[in-house]
Structures are given as C-alpha cells and as structure tokens.
C-alpha cells in the first residue's frame, strides 16, 4: 500500500515535508520533483497555495488539477480550450479562431483582468490592460505536466490580480524529468501547428530544456452580428521558443534560469468591446536560486517580462457623433515591461506549524507611440510596488488544518518626462497636472482556509479571500489627444478626441466566500465535488460615459474635446456554485459538471460592463473515454445557456447588448498508439454544428485535426 493511502495525517505531512526537503523543493515549480511527490500521494500534488507539497484535495483552495493524461485525451492543442473542457466554473470567451479570454465564475469581459496566470510560478499577466494574452504563451502543450485552476480570490496566496482565481501551468522540469517530444498537426481552416521539446539531463546535477513551435491558420468567416465593422479579419500566426536550465550546485543549493520569446498576430477584442488587428512580441528572462538552509528553504526569484503590442486598423471618424462620417487610419504601439524580484523563506516551527515569509519588488512601466494620438515618447506611467506577506499553515490535528495568508502592498506611481507631438500633455485642456500622478496607495490582501477531513471519504473546505485588482497602466495613466483636421461639419470647431486615464482610480476589492465538499464514492470508482460561493466587489474599474465639451487647448485654440475616461463604476455581487463527478475504472474514464453563476450589477457597471449575462448562467460539461489496447477513444460535450454580451461598433459611444441563444457543442478524439513512442490521433471540435454562435464577435466553425506525436 502506498504511503499516500495511510490515514494518519501526521504521516502524510511527514512524508510531504521529507520529499520537500530532499528534493530541495519549494513554491517555484521547476524546483519541485512532482513525479516523486505524486508517487507518495497517489494523486496530483500542488505546492502553489502554501509552498508545502500537498495533495490537491487537502489544500485550502477550491482547486482543479488537469493532468497531462487529460490534456492528451482532450485532443486539444490550445490551453483555453483545455481549461474549458475540464474546469467547472470557468468561462471561455472565444473571439476568434485563436483569440481567447478566460474568466472564473462570471464577471466575464474581453481582456479579463481578474484572473492571474502563471507558467511555473512566473506571471504571464500583462499590466498594460491587466490581462493575459493566451494565444502568445511560449509553451508546448505536450510539455505541460499539469494545469492548476484555483477558483476564488487568492491575492494573498498568489499575488495581486488573483482577484477571481488563478491558473498555474506546470511544465516538466529538466532538473528531474526527461521529456523529448514532437507533434505536428494539420487541420481545417488551413491550420498547421508544430511543437517540439528537447531535454538534456546531466545525471545528479540537473539539465537543460528547449521548446519551440507555432501555428498558422485562417480566421473564422464572420461574426454573429455580420461582417466586422473595422479592419478585415487577420489570419492568426503564433511562434515561440523557450529554454531553461536548472542545476544542483550542492545537495542543498539549486540555481536555474529561463529565457523565452514569442510572437503572435491576429484579431482581438479590447476592453471597450471593439475589434482590432494586433501584433504582439513578448520576451522574458528569469534567474534565481534556492537554498535548503538551517533557517528554512530560502528562495530568490527574478524575472523580466516585456510585451510589445501594435494595434492597426481603420476607425470611423469621431465626427460621426456630430453628424459626419469618414475614416482615419490608426497605428498604436505600446511597450510595457515588468521586473520582479522576490525573496522568501519557508520554515517549520514544531511539528504542526509551517510558515512562509516573502518580500517582493515589482517595477512596471509603459511607453506609447502612435500616428493617431499625440502621446508621450517616453514612459507615461512608472510604478514601483513593494509588498510584504506571509503564509501560516497550522495542522491543528490529523484531520484538521488551517491556512492563513496576508499581503501588504505599497504602490508608488509617477508620470515620467516626455514631449507631445502637437500639444502639451499637462496643458489647459487636461484635467490633471503632473503632480496628480505622483501618488502612492496601499492595498491589503488576505486569505483564510479551513480544511476538515471528516472521514477518509469526506472533506469539507471553507475559505475566504480578499482579492485585489490593481488598476492597469492604461487605467491609471494613458493620455492621448487625437487632433481631427478633416470631416468637421460646417460651423464646428476643431475636434480633439481625448483618451484619458485617471491617477485616482482605486483598486477593485473582491471579498470571496467559498464552501466546498468532496466525497469519494468507491462503489462507482468516483469522486464528487460540490461548491457554493458568494463574492462581492466594490470600485469596479471600467470606461466612463464619454463627454463632449468645448474649450481652449494649450495653444489657445477653440476645440471641441471628446473625452473617454477611466474610473471606478461601483459594486457588483455574484453567487453560484459547481457540482462535478469524475472517476476511472478498467480503462474507462469520465467526468461531468454543472455550474451556475449569477451576477447583480450596480447601474454604472450594468451600463458599461454588463457582467450579468456576460457568461452563461448555466453550463454543463461532460467527458467520457475508454482505452482499449492501443486505442484511446474520447468524447466530450459542452452546453451553455443564453448570454447578453456587449459589443461596440461606434467610437465614443456606449456598447450595446447582443443577445446570444443557448448553445451546445460536441468534441471527440480517436488516438492510436503505434508503439511506445509514436501516436496518431484524429480529433474534432464543434462536431455537432457547422457553425455555432457563442458570442457577438465571431461564429465558431466545425474543426477537424490529424496529429502525430513522437517521443524520442
């Protein structure tokens, strides 16, 4: 019998800590020997919540772990689609053939700012708009060991912007794993996708790993409300390369680093619900060390992310609101960078208490260039963030544990120097002065979770989270003046379109209460999960109602100033829950879930974001599979109830609601294992319909894929 099946909580904790110390492991994923820990626990293991290896069923978080086997059996090659198949409570907004936004438990919107995404513990969350660009992640799907999905506010456990949840993607570590794999997939919509990972291990010392790949395909033909109102659809492209190396300098000291680059091009929907063609290039460099010292396990992690984003397209002239029409070309480029340096120490006090203390410094800045706006040629907003936090895991007794985490953060913001192309930024037409941007604000995040193993079959989990959504760099400081010199109706003065961030935007605060129950049902070889939640948000960030005023610009010229501002819209509240079952027996595997979500918006939130209706109120997911010798047969289905989603077609106007009827889709995969190293698979998505309307931005089409995977 494996040690993970022993019933004594003290034995389980001792085994986990022993494996943790021997492997030099800690919260940083690439330092953890997940394979050895999974052998101990006989189920997927996570270290994300507390830094201490734990079975997912024992963590103080409502968590789903998607395994490498499930990823393969899904037949899917894109991470958001994999999440949408297996993670109850997750909401997928697919706005193109390779464009996605992911939310958790409602509050869905383009460029979702409330979900923190990490790869091996490194943030891939961009602070320009506060969002994740899923289609530009530098990762090979066949190199993923597991995907951890945490539902609920988790800012104190994971960091700022884990407001509604966390997705942590764990890849195979060259320190412990040898993963040499290549895949090539052909599909409809002229889809070509290839990925490869090569690992070189150095026995008892460490190893290096390199992954590369990419895709090209044709965009879906149309939108749910007709052809695009803006630029024609851009066929998407994605390419990436990343490398990493981790080495044991001594039995107690590990060093390592990673480097990656990726590029994508395609259609996107922005937070103002407009469609754009974008091109993005992303770079990342990471390095750090870990020391199993007499004072605990000390880790120092450092990384730099840089994201270069270009928007192009044709927009209706803002004079359209005044009775004239025309087009002006737009090319806008933003470069945002993030530097993170974090140090933490994990240590035990007696047999029942584990502590983690951490300090972190983050530096964020953004630059703008445009032929559409008169903007700064140097960083507009510069932010330095200092945080101090900690986690306390208390094993009260063998069947009861309590986790508490807190994080205090100081954000120092200032406007950097620079010049405008045409006008003075802080002139008479502007509502703020430079001094307004030199300000400081503080936030406090907290998490608490009680886990009670009632019996060897029953587990209760009660959690609370105070999540923080920091204003994005666009929210807090973008200033742009577009001087329109053509298209003015007779008698109208010169027009200025002013895009305006606000230095006084407050962070959004979410209070999240969650109660979950897990029950093992050995009679049917299954596990049942039931969860209910209530969450309340205040100071939700969004676009304000556009205003039109007339005044003097900094040159003393009379202009009509049309301003699109940013601000806090007010509160919103959500309730809901999930019911799921999964199991395996004699080559069979199955999982099914039902999720319910309801959001109540305040008046301003309803007008500008319309969270109530942004995601299906009812969702049903199902998957069943069977392994028969060399064959793997899998099928899935997904049902979503009707939605009312915002879409904008005219600049400086409020978005309008588009009603989308309920939908269902069916997917399938047939895989054949030619030998231990060679697999051929035929898979498909949206098989039940040629075209399916799930949102007002694009119509999803039936897709078929033929893929070959080789291990070497």
Secondary structure, 3 states (H helix, E strand, C coil): CCHHHCCCHHHHHHHHHHHHHHCCCCCCHHHCCHHHHHHHHCCCEECCCCCCCEEHHHCCCEEEEEEHHHHHHHCCCCHHHHHHHHCCCEEEEEEECCEEEEEECCCCCCCCCCEEEEECCEECEECCCCEECHHHCCCCHHHEEEEEEEECCCHHHHCCCCCCEEEEEEECCCCCCCCCEEEEEEECCCEEEEEEEEEEEECCCEEEEEEEEEEECCCCCCECCECCCCCCCCCCEEEEEEEEEEEEEECCEEEEEEEEEEEEEEEEECCCCCEEEEEEEEEEEEEEEEEEECCEEEEEEEEEEEEEEEEEEEEECHHHHHCCCCEEEEEEEEEEEEEEEEEEEEEEECCCEEEEEEEEEEEEEEEEEECCCECCCCCCEEEEEEEEEEEEEEEEECCEEEEEEEEEEEEEEEECCCCCCCCCCCCCCCCCCHHHHCEEEEEEEEEEEEEEECCCCEEEEEEEEEEEECCCHHHHHCEEEEEECCCCCCCCCEEEEEEECCCCCCCEEEEEEEEEEEEEEHHHCEEEEEEEEEEEEEEEEEECCCEEEEEECCCCCEEEEEEEEEEEEEEEEEEEEEEEEEEEECCEEEEEEEEEEEEEECHHHHHHCCCCCCCCCEEEEEEEEEEECCEEEEEEEEEECCEEEEECCCCCCCCEEEEECCEEEEEEEEEEEEECCEEEEEEEECCCCCEEECCCCCEEECEEEEEEEEEC
